[in-house]
């Protein structure tokens, strides 16, 4: 199979799942049932941004799936592969929004799922100013939990906004990695379709801060490529669906780095077999240049921790504060040294 064959197969698989999920939802709730992500003015942000059409109920969602089908052309051209990637991303958004019918919080901690518009506005300013230098999207299961956690912590120390999809979430939890928007490590969800929630962040940033008009797909993709420094780290093994999602990421200007021996596309789909080099390879691929002074201390540190509240259970020593008036340092020496 060629790379395009793999993308098309993954796209077809996700489309079939989406069609069934929508039909099942209509059978259960009726086609007039409202659908939307919570706490957003954009209903289904990705579909709205690409087409300029807002979806409000299941009937319109079914019609929107027909529009997505028109993107799924099958000529042996790279453009068709990219459009099938975009179609896969939109199908993922449809699958995810169905989870929110009559349930505003379908995800349980630590997974976040959909991020509200307020979070986008809060993150958007440091993204635009460069205070958040990159947005790694880490997918799958690292060869070991230790390696996965090390990659996440390295990105975190660089002040990047790390998003997690799949088994890497459990690996980070196992290694005691602190997660949450406040420390810039956001677990999105265990299903691959949850990756759409970080795509939604990039797209809403374009709508809110880039003055991109809904329906201007070309302008949208140019903005995300130039102004949203995201990239994908995908651990082996890669299935057809992950590859199709990767094509959607590349269409938005986000390179994909993987440790699987697979097809490669210069500057877009990059094979790096040594996962310890993922961070350097990914930063180089996205043009992110960061200088970090390494300090030999036994805790994670970086701009991601600015303003973090230290809970009493995590406190090891307190040198100053409302409960401490002074600190006394006592050193012991052998009698012969005095």
VEXSE-862654 format. One line per 2 residues: their letters; for each residue x, y, z of C-alpha. Coordinates in Angstrom, 2 decimals, decimal comma, always signed. Layout:
N
a) X:Y:Z ~ ...
This chain:
338
xx) +0,00:+0,00:+0,00 ~ +1,11:+3,54:-0,71
xx) +0,89:+6,32:+1,87 ~ -2,21:+7,65:+0,12
xx) -3,83:+4,20:+0,27 ~ -3,27:+4,12:+4,04
xx) -4,72:+7,63:+4,48 ~ -7,76:+6,81:+2,36
xx) -8,38:+3,56:+4,26 ~ -8,16:+5,33:+7,62
xx) -10,48:+8,08:+6,40 ~ -13,02:+5,53:+5,14
xx) -12,94:+3,69:+8,47 ~ -13,57:+6,83:+10,52
xx) -16,29:+8,00:+8,11 ~ -18,09:+4,68:+8,52
xx) -17,92:+4,93:+12,32 ~ -19,17:+8,52:+12,20
xx) -22,09:+7,68:+9,93 ~ -23,20:+4,87:+12,23
xx) -22,80:+7,01:+15,35 ~ -24,96:+9,79:+13,87
xx) -27,62:+7,35:+12,66 ~ -27,72:+5,71:+16,09
xx) -28,05:+9,12:+17,78 ~ -30,92:+10,11:+15,47
xx) -32,67:+6,81:+16,18 ~ -32,31:+7,42:+19,92
xx) -32,95:+11,17:+20,22 ~ -34,63:+12,26:+16,97
xx) -33,11:+14,50:+14,32 ~ -34,16:+17,72:+16,09
xx) -31,95:+16,97:+19,11 ~ -29,53:+19,83:+19,74
xx) -25,80:+19,18:+19,37 ~ -22,94:+21,46:+20,36
xx) -19,81:+21,50:+22,44 ~ -20,38:+23,34:+25,73
xx) -19,04:+26,82:+26,53 ~ -18,25:+27,81:+22,96
xx) -19,80:+30,30:+20,55 ~ -18,79:+28,13:+17,58
xx) -20,95:+25,00:+18,10 ~ -18,62:+22,60:+16,23
xx) -15,58:+24,89:+15,83 ~ -13,63:+22,89:+13,22
xx) -16,55:+22,31:+10,87 ~ -17,72:+25,91:+11,30
xx) -14,26:+27,29:+10,54 ~ -13,78:+25,15:+7,42
xx) -17,28:+25,55:+5,92 ~ -18,76:+28,67:+7,52
xx) -21,85:+26,68:+8,53 ~ -22,99:+26,20:+12,12
xx) -24,47:+22,85:+13,09 ~ -27,20:+23,01:+15,73
xx) -28,97:+19,63:+15,66 ~ -28,60:+16,02:+14,56
xx) -30,35:+16,60:+11,23 ~ -27,82:+19,29:+10,35
xx) -25,00:+17,06:+11,59 ~ -26,13:+14,35:+9,17
xx) -26,18:+16,92:+6,36 ~ -22,72:+18,11:+7,39
xx) -21,44:+14,55:+7,03 ~ -22,55:+14,72:+3,41
xx) -20,40:+17,83:+2,97 ~ -17,45:+16,00:+4,52
xx) -17,96:+13,20:+1,99 ~ -17,27:+15,66:-0,83
xx) -13,76:+16,19:+0,57 ~ -12,99:+12,48:+0,28
xx) -11,74:+12,44:-3,30 ~ -9,58:+9,51:-4,29
xx) -7,19:+10,70:-6,98 ~ -3,56:+9,63:-6,38
xx) -2,46:+13,14:-5,46 ~ -1,05:+14,59:-2,25
xx) -3,86:+17,16:-2,22 ~ -6,43:+14,36:-2,02
xx) -4,52:+12,86:+0,89 ~ -4,56:+16,16:+2,76
xx) -8,28:+16,68:+2,12 ~ -8,98:+13,16:+3,36
xx) -7,00:+14,09:+6,47 ~ -9,20:+17,15:+7,00
xx) -12,28:+14,96:+6,44 ~ -10,98:+12,54:+9,08
xx) -10,53:+15,41:+11,54 ~ -14,08:+16,65:+10,93
xx) -15,45:+13,13:+11,42 ~ -13,56:+12,97:+14,72
xx) -15,23:+16,23:+15,77 ~ -18,66:+14,77:+14,95
xx) -17,94:+11,63:+16,98 ~ -16,71:+13,69:+19,93
xx) -19,65:+16,12:+19,95 ~ -22,08:+13,20:+20,19
xx) -20,51:+12,36:+23,57 ~ -21,81:+15,70:+24,88
xx) -25,50:+15,06:+24,15 ~ -27,26:+15,38:+27,53
xx) -23,86:+15,13:+29,22 ~ -21,81:+18,34:+29,58
xx) -18,92:+16,44:+31,21 ~ -18,41:+13,09:+29,44
xx) -14,71:+13,04:+30,34 ~ -13,39:+12,17:+33,78
xx) -10,21:+13,53:+35,34 ~ -7,48:+13,77:+34,34
xx) -8,85:+13,93:+30,77 ~ -10,19:+17,31:+29,67
xx) -11,91:+16,64:+26,35 ~ -13,30:+19,87:+24,88
xx) -11,69:+23,10:+26,09 ~ -14,05:+26,10:+26,49
xx) -13,60:+29,39:+24,64 ~ -12,42:+31,03:+27,87
xx) -9,45:+28,65:+27,97 ~ -8,63:+29,46:+24,33
xx) -8,57:+33,18:+25,10 ~ -6,34:+32,56:+28,10
xx) -3,93:+30,40:+26,10 ~ -4,19:+32,43:+22,91
xx) -2,26:+35,47:+24,11 ~ +0,91:+33,57:+25,13
xx) +0,61:+31,53:+21,92 ~ +0,49:+34,67:+19,79
xx) +3,28:+36,41:+21,74 ~ +5,50:+33,33:+21,72
xx) +5,48:+32,87:+25,51 ~ +4,20:+29,38:+24,68
xx) +6,81:+28,43:+22,06 ~ +5,18:+25,19:+20,90
xx) +2,21:+22,83:+21,19 ~ +3,31:+19,17:+21,16
xx) +0,49:+16,69:+20,54 ~ +1,68:+13,34:+21,88
xx) -0,26:+10,30:+20,68 ~ -0,09:+6,63:+21,64
xx) +2,10:+4,65:+23,99 ~ +5,80:+5,34:+24,51
xx) +8,18:+2,36:+24,46 ~ +8,40:+2,73:+28,26
xx) +6,55:+4,89:+30,76 ~ +9,87:+6,43:+31,83
xx) +10,67:+7,53:+28,27 ~ +7,20:+8,95:+27,77
xx) +7,32:+10,94:+31,01 ~ +10,81:+12,22:+30,20
xx) +9,61:+13,59:+26,85 ~ +6,63:+15,31:+28,46
xx) +8,78:+16,84:+31,21 ~ +11,34:+18,10:+28,69
xx) +8,65:+19,89:+26,70 ~ +7,16:+21,21:+29,93
xx) +10,53:+22,59:+31,06 ~ +10,67:+24,48:+27,76
xx) +7,35:+26,17:+28,51 ~ +5,50:+24,33:+25,75
xx) +1,80:+23,45:+25,96 ~ +1,75:+19,64:+25,96
xx) -1,40:+17,75:+24,97 ~ -1,78:+14,00:+25,39
xx) -3,94:+11,42:+23,61 ~ -4,08:+7,69:+24,32
xx) -1,97:+5,46:+26,55 ~ +0,65:+8,16:+27,17
xx) -1,85:+9,60:+29,68 ~ -1,70:+6,49:+31,87
xx) +2,08:+6,33:+31,48 ~ +2,44:+9,90:+32,74
xx) +0,10:+9,21:+35,66 ~ +2,15:+6,12:+36,52
xx) +5,31:+8,24:+36,60 ~ +3,74:+10,93:+38,77
xx) +3,77:+13,65:+36,11 ~ +1,66:+16,61:+37,19
xx) -1,07:+17,23:+34,64 ~ -3,56:+20,01:+34,07
xx) -3,91:+23,27:+32,17 ~ -2,25:+25,12:+35,06
xx) +1,04:+23,26:+34,41 ~ +0,60:+23,12:+30,61
xx) +0,17:+19,35:+30,35 ~ -3,37:+18,61:+29,19
xx) -4,60:+15,01:+28,78 ~ -7,37:+15,19:+26,18
xx) -8,73:+11,63:+26,06 ~ -7,92:+7,98:+25,48
xx) -9,61:+7,66:+22,05 ~ -7,74:+8,89:+18,97
xx) -10,76:+11,07:+18,10 ~ -9,96:+13,16:+21,20
xx) -7,08:+14,69:+19,23 ~ -9,66:+16,97:+17,61
xx) -9,84:+18,96:+20,85 ~ -6,33:+20,35:+20,37
xx) -7,07:+20,95:+16,67 ~ -10,09:+22,92:+17,88
xx) -7,77:+25,04:+20,05 ~ -5,65:+25,92:+17,02
xx) -8,67:+26,67:+14,85 ~ -10,43:+28,83:+17,43
xx) -7,17:+30,73:+17,96 ~ -7,30:+31,53:+14,23
xx) -10,92:+32,69:+14,48 ~ -10,44:+34,72:+17,68
xx) -6,96:+36,19:+17,24 ~ -6,25:+35,83:+13,53
xx) -9,44:+37,45:+12,23 ~ -9,98:+34,42:+9,99
xx) -13,51:+34,36:+8,63 ~ -15,50:+31,11:+8,97
xx) -15,50:+29,34:+5,62 ~ -12,06:+30,64:+4,59
xx) -10,41:+27,21:+4,65 ~ -7,31:+28,37:+2,74
xx) -6,77:+31,32:+5,08 ~ -7,34:+29,07:+8,07
xx) -4,69:+26,56:+7,00 ~ -2,23:+29,33:+6,22
xx) -2,77:+30,86:+9,67 ~ -2,35:+27,59:+11,57
xx) +0,79:+26,79:+9,58 ~ +2,40:+30,17:+10,20
xx) +1,08:+31,18:+13,62 ~ +0,23:+28,05:+15,64
xx) +3,48:+26,19:+16,47 ~ +1,91:+22,75:+16,89
xx) +3,34:+19,37:+15,91 ~ +2,54:+15,70:+16,50
xx) +4,68:+13,06:+18,21 ~ +3,09:+9,69:+17,37
xx) +4,50:+6,55:+18,96 ~ +4,56:+3,26:+17,08
xx) +2,56:+1,32:+16,12 ~ +0,59:+3,54:+13,75
xx) -2,71:+2,28:+12,39 ~ -4,58:+3,60:+9,36
xx) -6,75:+5,93:+11,44 ~ -3,76:+7,55:+13,15
xx) -2,08:+8,04:+9,76 ~ -5,26:+9,65:+8,38
xx) -5,40:+11,97:+11,41 ~ -1,74:+12,77:+10,80
xx) -2,57:+13,80:+7,24 ~ -5,07:+16,28:+8,66
xx) -2,39:+17,65:+11,00 ~ +0,06:+18,06:+8,12
xx) -2,61:+19,85:+6,07 ~ -2,82:+22,41:+8,89
xx) +0,96:+22,82:+8,84 ~ +1,76:+20,58:+11,81
xx) +4,60:+18,10:+11,12 ~ +4,32:+14,52:+12,41
xx) +7,27:+12,77:+14,04 ~ +7,16:+9,02:+14,69
xx) +9,48:+6,20:+15,74 ~ +7,83:+3,75:+13,34
xx) +9,61:+2,72:+10,17 ~ +7,06:+4,02:+7,71
xx) +6,65:+6,37:+4,78 ~ +8,36:+9,72:+5,12
xx) +7,57:+13,12:+3,65 ~ +10,32:+15,76:+3,98
xx) +9,54:+18,31:+6,72 ~ +6,07:+16,80:+7,22
xx) +6,22:+13,10:+8,14 ~ +9,54:+12,44:+9,86
xx) +10,86:+9,11:+11,16 ~ +12,98:+9,37:+14,32
xx) +13,57:+5,88:+15,71 ~ +15,28:+7,16:+18,88
xx) +12,46:+8,54:+21,05 ~ +15,00:+10,29:+23,29
xx) +15,56:+12,61:+20,31 ~ +11,86:+13,32:+19,74
xx) +12,00:+16,74:+21,41 ~ +15,00:+17,99:+19,43
xx) +13,67:+16,55:+16,16 ~ +10,19:+17,98:+16,69
xx) +11,43:+21,45:+17,64 ~ +13,68:+21,52:+14,59
xx) +10,86:+20,37:+12,30 ~ +8,59:+23,16:+13,56
xx) +11,33:+25,79:+13,61 ~ +11,19:+26,21:+17,39
xx) +14,42:+27,48:+18,93 ~ +14,69:+27,32:+22,71
xx) +17,66:+27,83:+25,00 ~ +17,24:+26,25:+28,43
xx) +19,70:+26,42:+31,31 ~ +19,62:+23,05:+33,02
xx) +19,63:+23,21:+36,81 ~ +20,46:+20,07:+38,76
xx) +17,49:+19,92:+41,12 ~ +15,27:+16,88:+41,78
xx) +11,99:+18,52:+40,67 ~ +10,48:+19,69:+37,41
xx) +10,73:+23,41:+36,80 ~ +9,92:+25,90:+34,08
xx) +7,59:+28,74:+33,12 ~ +4,70:+26,25:+33,12
xx) +4,83:+26,27:+36,93 ~ +4,60:+30,06:+37,37
xx) +1,92:+30,93:+39,91 ~ +1,30:+27,31:+40,87
xx) -0,09:+26,80:+44,36 ~ +1,83:+24,22:+46,41
xx) -0,60:+22,08:+48,38 ~ +0,13:+21,28:+52,02
xx) +0,58:+17,59:+51,23 ~ +3,28:+18,44:+48,68
xx) +5,19:+20,85:+50,94 ~ +8,67:+19,64:+51,85
xx) +10,17:+22,76:+53,45 ~ +8,94:+26,34:+53,86
xx) +11,43:+29,20:+54,19 ~ +9,04:+32,14:+54,23
xx) +5,34:+32,87:+54,29 ~ +2,43:+33,72:+56,53
xx) +3,08:+30,74:+58,82 ~ +6,87:+31,14:+59,11
xx) +8,71:+34,04:+60,80 ~ +12,28:+32,90:+60,25
xx) +14,53:+30,06:+59,14 ~ +17,44:+28,66:+61,12
xx) +20,24:+26,79:+59,37 ~ +22,10:+24,29:+61,55
xx) +25,27:+22,64:+60,26 ~ +27,06:+19,81:+62,03
xx) +30,81:+19,20:+61,98 ~ +33,09:+16,65:+63,53
xx) +34,77:+17,81:+66,74 ~ +38,18:+17,62:+65,05
xx) +37,05:+20,22:+62,49 ~ +36,27:+22,84:+65,12
